[in-house]
Amino acid sequence: MKGLKTLSAVLLGSALLVCAAPATADAAAFKHYVACGVSQNAKPAHRCPKKSKKGAFFKSVKGDVNYSVCVKFPTGKNICAKAQPATQGTLYVNKITSNIPGKHRVTWFVEGKRVGSFAFMVLG
C-alpha cells in the first residue's frame, strides 16, 4: 500500500511538471514589467510615487507578435490597448497615466493568451 501511495505521488508530481513546462516556455518568450518612468533605462518597480511617470514595458524575445496590454485600476476599471505590434528584440513601453493611489495590475496578452502580469502600487 505504501508503494502505491509513493507511486501515485510521483506520477502526480510528474504530471504537474509536464503541465507547467509549456507555461514556462511561453513566459521565456516575452519580457514584461512596470517601471516608474518611461525611458528605456527605467528599472522594474512594484511601488511608484503618485506624480511619477509610469510605463508598462514589453519585449518579444522569439519573434514578431501583436500584443495587448491591460491595466486594472484600484477602482476596478480595466483599460486595454489592443493589437500593439512588437518586433522581436525591441523594447516597447505603454504609458500608464494613473495617479490613483492603490494597487494596479498590468496584464499582457499575445494571440489572446495571457503571457504575464505585474502588480504595482501608486503611493499616495
Phi, psi and chi 1 to 4 in degrees:
 res  aa     phi    psi   chi1   chi2   chi3   chi4
   1 MET       -  -41.8 -173.7   70.9  169.7      -
   2 LYS   -62.3  -39.4 -174.6  175.9 -178.7 -178.5
   3 GLY   -63.7  -36.5      -      -      -      -
   4 LEU   -66.1  -41.3 -176.0   58.3      -      -
   5 LYS   -64.5  -42.0  -73.2 -178.3 -178.5  179.2
   6 THR   -63.3  -45.5  -56.7      -      -      -
   7 LEU   -60.7  -43.3  179.4   60.7      -      -
   8 SER   -61.5  -42.2  -64.1      -      -      -
   9 ALA   -64.8  -41.1      -      -      -      -
  10 VAL   -64.7  -44.9  169.3      -      -      -
  11 LEU   -63.6  -41.8  -70.0  174.3      -      -
  12 LEU   -63.6  -44.0  178.3   60.9      -      -
  13 GLY   -61.6  -42.1      -      -      -      -
  14 SER   -63.8  -41.8  -61.7      -      -      -
  15 ALA   -62.6  -40.5      -      -      -      -
  16 LEU   -64.8  -39.9  -69.7  173.2      -      -
  17 LEU   -65.5  -41.1  -72.2  174.2      -      -
  18 VAL   -62.9  -42.1  168.8      -      -      -
  19 CYS   -67.6  -32.6  -68.6      -      -      -
  20 ALA   -77.8  -25.6      -      -      -      -
  21 ALA   -57.9  -47.0      -      -      -      -
  22 PRO   -61.9  -37.3  -23.5   32.9      -      -
  23 ALA   -63.9  -40.3      -      -      -      -
  24 THR   -66.0  -40.9  -56.3      -      -      -
  25 ALA   -63.7  -42.6      -      -      -      -
  26 ASP   -63.8  -42.5  -74.6  -14.2      -      -
  27 ALA   -62.5  -34.8      -      -      -      -
  28 ALA   -70.2  -16.7      -      -      -      -
  29 ALA   -79.4  -11.3      -      -      -      -
  30 PHE  -138.0  145.6  -51.4  103.8      -      -
  31 LYS  -115.2  136.5  -67.0 -175.9  179.0 -178.4
  32 HIS  -154.0  141.1   39.9   73.6      -      -
  33 TYR  -167.3  170.2   59.2   92.0      -      -
  34 VAL  -114.4  143.5  172.3      -      -      -
  35 ALA  -134.5  156.9      -      -      -      -
  36 CYS   -88.7   72.3  -55.2      -      -      -
  37 GLY   156.4  167.2      -      -      -      -
  38 VAL  -124.8    9.8  -66.7      -      -      -
  39 SER   -84.2  160.8   77.4      -      -      -
  40 GLN   -60.2  -21.3  -61.6  -74.2  -41.9      -
  41 ASN   -94.1    0.0  -60.7  -37.2      -      -
  42 ALA   -65.1  136.2      -      -      -      -
  43 LYS   -93.2  148.4  -57.7  -70.6 -177.2 -144.8
  44 PRO   -55.2  141.4  -24.7   34.0      -      -
  45 ALA  -148.4  144.5      -      -      -      -
  46 HIS  -104.2   -2.1  -70.3  -79.5      -      -
  47 ARG  -141.4  125.8  -62.3  164.4   53.7  103.5
  48 CYS  -128.1  140.2  -66.7      -      -      -
  49 PRO   -62.1  149.7  -20.3   30.6      -      -
  50 LYS   -53.6  -43.5 -176.8  176.7  179.0  177.1
  51 LYS   -89.3   -0.1  -63.5 -162.5  179.7 -147.5
  52 SER   -75.8  156.9   70.4      -      -      -
  53 LYS   -74.4  147.7  -67.9 -178.8  179.0  178.5
  54 LYS  -133.3  141.8  -61.7  158.8 -145.8   57.2
  55 GLY  -139.2  145.8      -      -      -      -
  56 ALA  -102.9  114.5      -      -      -      -
  57 PHE  -100.0  144.5  -69.9   80.6      -      -
  58 PHE  -146.3  137.2  179.5   85.1      -      -
  59 LYS  -142.3  131.9 -178.3 -164.3 -109.9 -176.5
  60 SER   -94.8  124.3  176.3      -      -      -
  61 VAL   -89.7  -29.6  177.7      -      -      -
  62 LYS  -115.3   14.8  -63.8 -169.6  177.1  179.7
  63 GLY   158.9  166.8      -      -      -      -
  64 ASP   -75.7  135.0  -63.6   -9.0      -      -
  65 VAL  -143.5  168.3  -62.5      -      -      -
  66 ASN  -109.2  131.7  -74.7  -42.8      -      -
  67 TYR  -125.6  158.9   72.3   97.2      -      -
  68 SER  -120.4  147.8  -63.6      -      -      -
  69 VAL  -131.0  132.0   58.1      -      -      -
  70 CYS  -123.6  142.6  -61.8      -      -      -
  71 VAL  -119.8  125.7  179.5      -      -      -
  72 LYS  -101.5  121.1 -176.2  171.2 -175.8  178.5
  73 PHE   -89.3  163.2  -62.1   88.4      -      -
  74 PRO   -58.2  -23.7  -22.3   30.5      -      -
  75 THR   -75.5  -11.5   60.0      -      -      -
  76 GLY    98.2  -12.7      -      -      -      -
  77 LYS   -69.2  143.4 -173.6  174.4 -177.1  179.0
  78 ASN  -124.6  126.2 -160.2   35.4      -      -
  79 ILE  -124.8  134.3  -63.8  178.4      -      -
  80 CYS  -122.6  143.5  -61.5      -      -      -
  81 ALA  -107.3  113.2      -      -      -      -
  82 LYS  -100.9  158.7  -63.2 -174.3  178.0 -172.3
  83 ALA    51.8   52.5      -      -      -      -
  84 GLN   -88.1  119.8  -53.4  -74.3  -59.5      -
  85 PRO   -74.8  140.3   24.5  -30.0      -      -
  86 ALA  -134.0  118.5      -      -      -      -
  87 THR   -82.3  138.2  -57.5      -      -      -
  88 GLN   -51.1  130.5  178.5 -179.8   -9.4      -
  89 GLY    86.1   -4.7      -      -      -      -
  90 THR   -99.5  133.4  -58.4      -      -      -
  91 LEU   -88.3  125.7 -177.3   63.8      -      -
  92 TYR  -112.2  151.2  -66.1   88.5      -      -
  93 VAL  -132.0  135.0   62.1      -      -      -
  94 ASN  -110.8  123.8  -67.4   82.2      -      -
  95 LYS   -68.5  140.5  -69.8 -178.9 -177.6  178.1
  96 ILE  -111.3  112.7  -59.1  171.2      -      -
  97 THR   -96.7   22.1   57.6      -      -      -
  98 SER   -84.4  136.3  174.6      -      -      -
  99 ASN  -116.5   14.7  -69.0  -38.4      -      -
 100 ILE   -76.3  119.0  -56.4  167.0      -      -
 101 PRO   -62.8  141.8  -21.1   32.6      -      -
 102 GLY   127.9 -175.5      -      -      -      -
 103 LYS   -79.8  131.4 -177.6  179.7  176.4 -178.1
 104 HIS  -118.3  145.3  -65.6   64.5      -      -
 105 ARG  -125.3  125.2  178.7  164.0  -60.3  -80.5
 106 VAL  -106.6  132.7  179.8      -      -      -
 107 THR  -129.8  136.4  -53.0      -      -      -
 108 TRP  -111.3  142.4  -68.1  -94.4      -      -
 109 PHE  -130.3  142.4  -61.4   88.6      -      -
 110 VAL  -130.2  127.1  172.1      -      -      -
 111 GLU    51.9   39.8  -63.9  176.7   10.1      -
 112 GLY    77.9   -2.1      -      -      -      -
 113 LYS  -104.8  135.8  -66.0 -179.5 -177.8  176.7
 114 ARG   -69.0  126.5 -172.9  176.6  103.2  170.0
 115 VAL  -110.9   -5.3  -63.6      -      -      -
 116 GLY   170.6  162.2      -      -      -      -
 117 SER  -148.0  160.9   74.9      -      -      -
 118 PHE  -151.5  125.5 -166.1   98.9      -      -
 119 ALA  -101.9  142.7      -      -      -      -
 120 PHE  -147.2  157.6   73.6  100.6      -      -
 121 MET  -107.3  137.3  -65.0  -73.3  -68.5      -
 122 VAL   -96.9  122.6  171.7      -      -      -
 123 LEU   -84.2  138.1  -54.7  173.3      -      -
 124 GLY   -89.6      -      -      -      -      -
